[in-house]
Amino acid sequence: MSLKSFLLKLYYLPLLPKAEADANQKKIRDTEWNAIKEFIPKGAKFLDVGCGAGYAMKKATDELGCDCFGIDPDPGGHGVGRYDAGSTSGLRITKGESEKLPFDDSSFDLVYCSHVLEHVKDEIQSLKEMKRVLKPGGTLIIGMPTAAMAFINLVTEILFTTHHRFVNVFMRPFINTAKTPLINLFIPPSHSSDRAQTVGYDLKHYRVDNWKKTVGLVFAVKQTLLPALYPYPQYWQLFSMKLNAKESSSVFFICSK
């Protein structure tokens, strides 16, 4: 093994193989889906905002007979199945953003949005657009990461990616890698990378009460669900998924207009 190959192996060591990472994410999304699917009417006209590779759309179609549509700025680029060529084949997915949904008013019985709001440019405008396309009497199901997930991210990044950030800061002139702000050498980056530089933002912003307040500015929050506590899917697993825990890595809100 050459020195370069050895160093690259060390660099990527904490990352799991794509198939294993996808299996971990599937377990997570299935657990979250099982927590919320009873709130989805069978045969509903279903919109997935930030649908990724369309995994939730497939489940809604296969399990509940829903008429599914999706929108994403990078269809197939994230989520369960993102590593599979043609994962979005046959799905009605439009390329676009949540701040300007290309659908008529009152078009959908159910709007679903999972692990998206933390990434959008404008949270309130995105929520207003989801409300606009939702039919009177319809339901919004929306889920986001929690502060517990942000803390898990902090520990994960310190343990598994500190050497990545060191290389990306000090070795960038010699290798082809993305620029890393110097502050991230000491404090891991935010999951909401377009809004903030460090995970400190996430620890504050991802609190369940804060998310509930934000969603409540546009929708009536009827129920709060805390599905499970779980580690990041793409790294060595620090612990096993824990159901019915006091803390959860994600929170889902069941909402009405």
C-alpha positions as CSV (number, residue, x, y, z in Angstrom):
1,M,0.0,0.0,0.0
2,S,1.4,3.4,-1.0
3,L,1.7,6.2,1.6
4,K,-1.0,8.2,-0.2
5,S,-3.4,5.2,0.0
6,F,-2.6,4.6,3.6
7,L,-3.2,8.3,4.5
8,L,-6.5,8.3,2.6
9,K,-7.6,5.2,4.4
10,L,-6.9,6.9,7.7
11,Y,-8.7,10.0,6.6
12,Y,-12.0,8.1,5.7
13,L,-11.7,5.5,8.5
14,P,-14.6,6.6,10.7
15,L,-17.0,6.8,7.7
16,L,-19.1,3.7,7.1
17,P,-19.5,2.1,3.7
18,K,-22.3,3.6,1.7
19,A,-24.5,0.5,1.9
20,E,-24.1,0.4,5.7
21,A,-24.8,4.1,6.1
22,D,-27.9,3.8,3.9
23,A,-29.1,0.9,6.0
24,N,-28.7,2.9,9.2
25,Q,-30.6,5.8,7.7
26,K,-33.3,3.5,6.5
27,K,-33.8,2.2,10.1
28,I,-34.0,5.8,11.3
29,R,-36.5,6.9,8.7
30,D,-38.6,3.7,9.2
31,T,-38.8,4.4,12.9
32,E,-39.9,8.0,12.4
33,W,-42.4,6.9,9.7
34,N,-44.0,4.3,12.0
35,A,-44.4,7.1,14.6
36,I,-46.3,9.4,12.2
37,K,-48.1,7.2,9.6
38,E,-51.3,6.9,11.6
39,F,-51.9,10.6,11.0
40,I,-51.8,10.1,7.2
41,P,-55.2,9.4,5.6
42,K,-55.3,6.5,3.2
43,G,-55.4,7.7,-0.4
44,A,-54.4,11.2,0.5
45,K,-53.0,13.6,-2.0
46,F,-49.5,13.8,-0.5
47,L,-46.7,16.3,-0.9
48,D,-43.2,15.6,0.4
49,V,-41.3,18.9,0.7
50,G,-37.6,18.1,0.6
51,C,-38.2,14.6,-0.6
52,G,-34.6,13.7,-1.5
53,A,-34.6,10.3,-3.2
54,G,-38.4,9.9,-2.5
55,Y,-38.3,7.2,0.2
56,A,-41.3,8.6,2.1
57,M,-43.2,9.0,-1.1
58,K,-42.6,5.3,-1.9
59,K,-43.8,4.3,1.6
60,A,-46.9,6.5,1.4
61,T,-47.8,5.0,-2.0
62,D,-47.1,1.4,-1.1
63,E,-48.5,1.4,2.5
64,L,-51.3,3.9,2.3
65,G,-52.2,4.2,-1.4
66,C,-51.4,8.0,-1.4
67,D,-51.2,10.1,-4.6
68,C,-47.7,11.4,-4.1
69,F,-45.8,14.4,-5.3
70,G,-42.4,15.7,-4.2
71,I,-40.1,18.7,-4.5
72,D,-36.4,19.0,-3.7
73,P,-33.6,21.4,-4.8
74,D,-31.4,18.3,-5.5
75,P,-33.7,15.3,-6.3
76,G,-32.0,12.1,-5.3
77,G,-29.1,13.8,-3.7
78,H,-29.9,12.9,-0.1
79,G,-31.9,10.6,2.0
80,V,-32.5,6.8,1.9
81,G,-31.6,5.5,-1.5
82,R,-29.4,8.4,-2.5
83,Y,-26.6,6.0,-3.5
84,D,-28.8,4.0,-5.8
85,A,-28.8,5.0,-9.5
86,G,-32.3,5.7,-10.7
87,S,-33.7,5.9,-7.2
88,T,-36.2,8.6,-8.2
89,S,-37.3,6.8,-11.3
90,G,-41.1,6.8,-11.7
91,L,-41.6,9.4,-8.9
92,R,-43.3,12.7,-9.6
93,I,-40.5,14.9,-8.2
94,T,-40.1,18.6,-9.1
95,K,-36.8,20.4,-8.7
96,G,-37.5,23.5,-6.6
97,E,-37.3,25.1,-3.2
98,S,-39.7,25.2,-0.2
99,E,-39.9,29.0,-0.3
100,K,-41.7,28.9,-3.6
101,L,-43.7,25.7,-4.1
102,P,-44.9,25.3,-7.7
103,F,-48.3,24.1,-6.8
104,D,-51.8,25.7,-6.6
105,D,-53.4,26.8,-3.4
106,S,-55.2,24.2,-1.4
107,S,-53.8,21.3,-3.5
108,F,-52.9,18.6,-0.9
109,D,-54.6,16.7,1.8
110,L,-51.2,16.1,3.5
111,V,-47.9,18.0,3.5
112,Y,-45.0,16.1,4.8
113,C,-41.6,17.7,5.5
114,S,-38.8,15.7,7.3
115,H,-35.4,17.0,8.3
116,V,-35.7,20.0,5.9
117,L,-36.7,23.1,7.8
118,E,-33.2,23.4,9.4
119,H,-31.7,23.7,6.0
120,V,-34.0,26.2,4.2
121,K,-33.1,29.8,3.6
122,D,-36.3,31.2,5.1
123,E,-38.2,29.1,7.7
124,I,-41.3,31.2,7.9
125,Q,-41.7,31.6,4.2
126,S,-41.3,27.9,3.8
127,L,-44.0,27.2,6.4
128,K,-46.3,29.8,4.7
129,E,-45.9,28.0,1.4
130,M,-46.7,24.7,3.0
131,K,-49.8,26.2,4.5
132,R,-50.8,27.8,1.2
133,V,-50.8,24.5,-0.7
134,L,-52.6,22.5,2.1
135,K,-56.3,22.1,1.7
136,P,-58.7,23.3,4.5
137,G,-58.8,20.6,7.0
138,G,-55.6,19.1,5.8
139,T,-52.6,18.1,7.9
140,L,-48.9,19.1,8.0
141,I,-46.5,16.6,9.4
142,I,-43.1,18.2,9.9
143,G,-40.0,16.9,11.6
144,M,-36.6,18.4,12.5
145,P,-33.5,17.4,14.5
146,T,-33.4,18.3,18.2
147,A,-30.8,19.8,20.5
148,A,-30.0,16.2,21.5
149,M,-29.1,15.4,17.9
150,A,-26.9,18.5,17.9
151,F,-25.1,17.3,21.0
152,I,-24.6,13.9,19.3
153,N,-23.3,15.7,16.3
154,L,-20.9,17.6,18.4
155,V,-19.5,14.5,20.0
156,T,-19.4,12.6,16.7
157,E,-17.6,15.4,14.9
158,I,-15.0,15.8,17.7
159,L,-14.3,12.0,17.8
160,F,-14.4,11.2,14.1
161,T,-13.8,14.3,12.0
162,T,-11.3,16.5,13.9
163,H,-8.5,15.1,11.6
164,H,-10.7,16.0,8.6
165,R,-10.9,19.6,9.7
166,F,-7.2,19.8,10.5
167,V,-6.3,18.5,7.0
168,N,-8.9,20.8,5.3
169,V,-7.4,23.9,7.1
170,F,-3.7,23.3,7.0
171,M,-3.3,21.0,3.9
172,R,-5.7,22.7,1.6
173,P,-2.9,24.2,-0.6
174,F,-1.7,20.7,-1.3
175,I,-4.9,18.8,-1.8
176,N,-8.2,19.3,-3.5
177,T,-10.6,19.9,-0.6
178,A,-13.3,22.3,0.4
179,K,-12.3,25.4,2.4
180,T,-12.9,25.0,6.1
181,P,-13.2,28.1,8.3
182,L,-10.5,28.3,11.0
183,I,-13.1,28.4,13.8
184,N,-14.3,24.9,12.7
185,L,-10.9,23.5,13.6
186,F,-11.9,24.0,17.3
187,I,-15.7,23.9,17.1
188,P,-17.5,21.5,14.6
189,P,-19.6,23.1,11.9
190,S,-23.4,23.6,12.1
191,H,-25.7,21.1,10.5
192,S,-27.5,24.2,9.2
193,S,-24.4,25.1,7.4
194,D,-25.9,27.9,5.3
195,R,-27.0,29.8,8.4
196,A,-24.2,29.4,10.9
197,Q,-20.6,28.4,11.3
198,T,-20.7,26.2,14.4
199,V,-22.8,23.5,16.1
200,G,-23.4,26.1,18.9
201,Y,-26.2,27.5,16.7
202,D,-27.8,24.0,16.5
203,L,-27.6,23.4,20.3
204,K,-29.8,26.5,20.8
205,H,-31.9,26.6,17.7
206,Y,-32.9,22.9,17.6
207,R,-34.6,22.9,21.0
208,V,-38.0,21.3,20.8
209,D,-39.7,24.3,22.3
210,N,-38.0,26.6,19.8
211,W,-39.1,24.5,16.9
212,K,-42.7,24.3,18.2
213,K,-42.7,28.1,18.6
214,T,-41.5,28.6,15.0
215,V,-44.0,26.1,13.5
216,G,-46.7,27.6,15.7
217,L,-46.3,31.0,14.1
218,V,-47.9,29.6,10.9
219,F,-49.7,26.4,11.9
220,A,-51.7,25.1,14.9
221,V,-49.6,22.4,16.5
222,K,-51.9,19.5,17.6
223,Q,-49.4,16.9,18.7
224,T,-45.7,16.5,19.4
225,L,-43.9,13.2,18.8
226,L,-40.4,12.2,19.9
227,P,-39.7,9.0,18.0
228,A,-36.2,7.8,19.1
229,L,-32.7,8.7,20.1
230,Y,-30.2,7.6,17.5
231,P,-26.6,8.3,16.3
232,Y,-25.5,9.7,13.0
233,P,-26.0,7.1,10.3
234,Q,-22.8,7.6,8.3
235,Y,-20.2,7.1,11.1
236,W,-19.3,4.3,13.5
237,Q,-22.3,3.9,15.7
238,L,-21.7,5.3,19.2
239,F,-24.8,3.6,20.6
240,S,-27.9,1.7,19.6
241,M,-31.2,3.4,18.7
242,K,-33.3,3.9,21.8
243,L,-37.1,4.0,21.5
244,N,-39.4,5.8,24.0
245,A,-36.4,7.6,25.5
246,K,-36.7,10.9,27.4
247,E,-34.6,12.5,24.7
248,S,-35.1,12.1,20.9
249,S,-32.8,12.9,18.0
250,S,-35.8,14.3,16.1
251,V,-39.2,15.9,16.8
252,F,-42.3,15.7,14.7
253,F,-45.3,18.0,14.9
254,I,-48.8,17.1,13.7
255,C,-50.4,20.4,12.6
256,S,-53.5,21.9,11.0
257,K,-54.0,25.2,9.2
